[in-house]
């Protein structure tokens, strides 16, 4: 039986029941997600970076990449700390589709 044939044979009551089940599933709590902040710091003086000579910079994978005005480049690995897991910065309750639900 095709989906169209099955849907055509479904009663209004059955359709209402399935819609209600679907709606309940969308509202069902499935996951709790907690987010924490972790920082990386670079001491420009310690790294001997003269900021007035920097043309461009970016940070990728925790590495500070610098292009200087003279065309030279450098990479700097910053000081990482351990995130404080005592209190989350953000907590979300999610359904099975990873959509945030109101508490």
N, C-alpha and C positions, 0 to 999 in steps of 0.2 A: 504494500500500500504506500503510495507516495505521500509526501507531506501535505499536499493540497487535498488529497482524498481524505486523509486522516483529519485535517482541520475542518473540512466540510461536514464530517460526521460528528464532530465534537459538539456537544450541547453548550448552550450559553452558561449553564451551571459549571460544566467542566472547564470552560475557558476562564470563568471568573475565579475558580479554585486555583488554576495554574497561574493566573496573573497575581493572585494574592500570595501564593508560594514564592513566586519570583520577587515580588515586592518585599516580602519578609527576608528573603535571602540577601537582598541589597542592603537591608538595615541591620543584618546580623554582624555583631562584632567578631572579627577573625584574628586581627593582629594588633599589637601595641608596638609602636615604634618610638624610641627615645633617641634624640639627637644631642650630641655633645660637641663643644668647640675645642679644637686643638690648635695651638699656635706654633709658628716658627719665627724666630727673630734673627736678624742680621745686625751686628754692630758695625756700622759703616767705618768708624774710626779703627776698630780692631782689625777689620778686613782691609784697611788702607784704601778705601774707596773714596775718591774725591768726587763728590756728587756734582760739582760744577763741570766736570769733564765727561759726565755720562750723557750719551745721546739717546739711548733707548734701553729699557730693561723689561724683563718678564720673569715670572716665576712659574715653573712647571715641574711637577713631581717633587716639590719641596726644594728645588734648586733655583737660586737667584742667578739669572743669566744677564750679563751686561754687555752692551756694545758702546764703546767709548767714541767720542767725537773724532779721534784720530784713526778709527777703524779697528782698533784692537778689541779683543773680547776677553771676558773672564767669567768663571762660574764659581759660585760660593754656596757652600752647604751650611745652613743656619743651625741655630741651637733649637732643638726640639724639646718640648716638655711633654709630660704625661697628662692627658686630659683628666680633669677632675670629674670622676664618675659619681660623686655624692649627689648632685642634683643635675638633672637633664636641662638643657637649654630649651628644648621643645619636646612635647609628648603628643603623639597622635594615636587615635583609635581608628583602625582601618577595616574595611570589609574584605571579602574574598577577592575583590578586584583591585585591592590596594587604594581604594578611594577613602578619603577621610570622612569619618562620621562625626556628627555632633555628639557630645557627651550627654 
